[in-house]
Amino acid sequence: MFLAIEIGGTKLQFAVGDRNGPPLAKLVRRDVHIPDGAQGILEQIRTTARQLIAEYPIERIGFGFGGPLAADGRHVVTSHQVAGWDNFPLAEWCESELSRPTVLGNDADMAGLAEAHFGAGKGFNPVWYITVGTGIGGGLIIDRKVYRGSGHGAAEIGHLRPGLSAVDSHDTVESRAAGPGIVATMRRLMPDATVADLDDLNVRAGGDLELLTAKQIGEAAAAGNRLAHAAIDDSLGVLAWGIAQMITLVSPAAVVIGGGVALMGERQFFAPLREKVAQYVFPPFRGTYQILPARLGEEMVLYGALILAADAAA
């Protein structure tokens, strides 16, 4: 059996299983206290993983880490949410503390790997996975294996610059189309909004528009709020542009999309996204791909990390 560990910005999950997919033998969730930094997470890993190793015959450990990894596959480059991870030798630390061989994967890559094996991407090749939440990440799965380019990663759609005018490195598909990007777009459109639409959003935000979330904007759009609809439409246009560029370059058979923003559903998210992608994509490629919602839920990264660990043991 194998142990999978997912480290996200505020998420820490452990799973015991094999490479055959659902169900898991064991699932454990822990809360992350961000001020404790990487050391706090490492202490939780040490404690919980030792308990699981004592309970199950764990051969190897696989990680899904929420941030970029070094080309050697042994070091974390950084975390954009939690301090203390810069150039951290996570695989070496884990092998020293837990006495099990350890492999590292990026969380979006692991989610894509799982969806290609067991989820919406099963039976398609290549599969390109995108997560759209507080950020936007991507993973390209070719022949059921993660493609990492020269070793530093690949398919990072969130960091594409949306057009020639985007000369600022912070002006990206992610900054415009992830959850915070939808909120920022809505604020930019506010001067042209009606009083009724603004009042509706103010009520949804509990009387403080500064606290408005992308989820609330999605709910408002579904209820007919024109400002909310315009903000989502603008952001989806940027995301669709990015997806179309990637389809034109890679020609995946399936584009699988997960993450909190994608939970807006078919009418608010997937249907308009498909329409916009078709506008931007290389015309001969229209109809050669499918854009599908992810199926595996919150455990998808763990399933991918189990596959990674099992493949390393083979």
N, C-alpha and C positions, 0 to 999 in steps of 0.2 A: 504494500500500500504506500501511498504518497501523501505528503502534507503540502497543501497550498496555502499561501499567505498573501492577502491583498492589503496593500498600504495605500490608502487614498488620502486626500486632504484632511477629512474628518472621519474616515472610515478605516477600521482595522478588522479584517475577517480571517478566519482560519477554517480550513476544510480538510477532512480526511476522505480519500477515495482512490479510485484508479483511473485509467485513461478511457474507461468505457462510458463515461457520462453519468447522467442522473440515474439513481439517486445518490446523494452523498452519504457516506457512513457517519459523518459527524460534521456539524456546522457550529462555529462559535463566533460571536460578534463581541467586539470591545469598542468602547467609546474612546476617541482620541481627544486629549486635552492639549490643544495647540500650544499654549504657553510653555508646556513641558518639553517641546521640541522633539528632535529625533531621539534623544536619550530616553524620554518617557515612553516612546513607542518601542524602542529596543528592550526596555525592561518588561513591557507587556508581552513582547514576543518571547523573551527568555522564559518567563513564567508559564505562559499558556502553551507554548510549543513543547516544553519539557513535560507538562502534564499529558499532552496528547501522545507524545513519543512513549511515555510510560504505559499508556492505555492501548496503543495500536502498534503493529510491527511496521514502522515507517522506514522505508528504504532511502528516500531522497526527498528534498524540499524544493518546491518551485514558488517563485514570487511573481506577483503582478504589482509593479511599483508605479505610483502616480507621478511620473516625471521621467526625464530623459536618462538613459543609461550609457555608460562608456562603451566603446567598440569592443573592449575585451570581455564584455558580458559579466563582469565581476564587480564593477563599481557603479554606484549611483552618481550621476553628474550633479543633480540638484533637485530640490522640490520647490515648487512655486507657492506652496501653502504652508509648509512647516520648516522652521529653521533647523540647521544642524546636519543636513544631509549632503552638503557640498563635498564631492569627491570621496564619498564614504565607501569603504570596501565591504559592502553588505554581505556578499557571498562568503568572503573569508571570515567575517565576524560570525556569521551563522554556523559555519563549519566548526569554528573554534568553540562556540558556546553550546551547540546542540549535537555535535559529532555526527552530522549527516551531510553527504554531498549536497550542494545547493546550486541552483540555476536561477538566473534573474530574467524577467521579461517586463516590458512596459505594459501598463494596465490596458491601454487601448489595443495593443497587439494581442494580449491574452484574451480580451473580449472577442476580438475578431476570430482568433483561433477557435474559440469555443463555438461561436455562431457558425463557423464554417463546418465544424465537425457534427454539432448536435442541434443547431438552431435554424434560423431562417435561411442561412447560406448553405445548408446541407444539400449536396448534389450539384452545387454551382462551382465553377472554377474559371478564373480567379474570383475571390470574394474580397471586397473592400468594405471594411467596417468603419463607421464614423460614430463617435459619441458627441452629442450636442447637449451640454449642460451648462455649468458655470464656465466651462471652457469647451474647446472643440479639439478632439484628438482623432487620429486615424490609424488603421492597421491594414496592411495588404497581405492577404493570404493566397499563396500560389502553390498548387499541388498539396494543399492542406498543411503547408508550412509557412511560418512568418517570414516575410521578405523584409530585410533590414538594410538593403542597399550595400554601401561600403562598410556597414557595421554600426553606424550611428543612428539608424532608424530610417524610415521612409513613410510616404503617404501622409505627411503631417499637413493636412489640408487647412487646419486652423491658422497656420503661420504663412499661408499664401497672402501676398499683397493684392488687394482687390483693385487692380488696374494700375495704369502708369502714373496716376496722380498720387498714389499711396507711397510717398517717399519716406514717410516716418515709419520706423520699424515697429511701432506700436499700432499702426493702422493696418489691421489684418482682417481676414475673414472671421477669426475668433472675436476680435474686438467689436465687430459689427453684428454678428449673428448668434453668438452664444447668449445665455440668459442675460448677463449684464449688458451685452450689446443691444438687446431688444429694449431694455429699459432706457439706455442712453439714446437710442433712436427715437423712442417715444418722447423723451424730454426735448429733443431737437425739433420735433414736430409740434410741440405744445402751443407755440404762438399762433398757429393757424387753427387750433381746435375750438370746438363749440363749448359753451359753458356747461351744457348738459353732459357732454362726454367727460369733461374735467371733473365735474361733480361726482359722476359715477365712479371714476377712478379714485377720487379722494375718499369716498365711502369705503371702497374695497381695501384701501390702504389704511383704514382705521383713522382717517383724518389727517394723515401725514403722507403726502405724495413722495417724500424722500424715502419712505419705507416700501414703496411699491415694488413688487417682484414680477418676474417674467410669467410666473404661473398665474398671477392675478390679471396680468395683461391678456393672457390667453383666454381666461374665463370671461373677461370683459368683451373681447373680440367675438367670442362665441355667442354672447348675449346681444350683439349688435352695436357695440361701441366703435364708432368709426375711427377715432384716434388710435385705439388699440389695434384695430384691424390694419390700419395704415402702417403702424410700427412693425407689426409682424410681417406684413407683405414686403416692406423694404428690406428687413433682415433676411427673409427667405430668399429674396432676389440675390443678395450677396452670397448666401450659402449655395444657392443653385448655380451661380456663376463658378464658384470654386469646384463644386462637384462636376460640372460640365468639363472643366479643364482637365480634371483627373481622369474622367471617362475617356476623353479624347486622347490622353497620353497612354493610359493603361488598358483600356477596354475591358473592364471587369464584367463578368456575367451577372453578378449581383452586387448591389450596394445596400448594405444592411445598416440601419441607423438606430441607435439607442440613445439613452440619456434623458434627463428630465424634460428638456424642451420638446423632444420628440413625443412625449406623453400627451401633448396637445391633441394628438390623434389624427385620424384620416382626414377629416374635413378641414381642420385648422392648419395642419402641418403637411401631411404626406401628399394629398391631392394637389394643393397649389405648388408644392415643391417639385413634383414630377412635371407639372406643366411648365414651370420656369426652367428646369433643367433642359427640357426638350427645345426651348427657345435658344439656349446658349450652346448646346453640344454640337460637335461636328456632325452635319446632317446625315452622312452615311451610317453613323453609329446609332441614330434614333431607332428604338425598337430592339436593340441588341442586348439591352441590360434590363434588370428589374431593380426598383428601389423599394425596399421592404423594411418593415419594422422589426427590430430585434425581438427574440422570443424568450431568452433565458433569464431575464430579470436580474436581480441583484447579485446572483451567484455566478454570472457569466465569466468574470475575471478569474474566479477560483477554478472553474472548469478548465479554462485555458491554461492556468498554472499547473494543474494536474497533468494535462497533456504534455506540457513542456518538461516536467519532471520525469514522466514516464519515457518520453523520447530520449532524454539524456541517459536514462538507465539502460536503454535497449542496446 
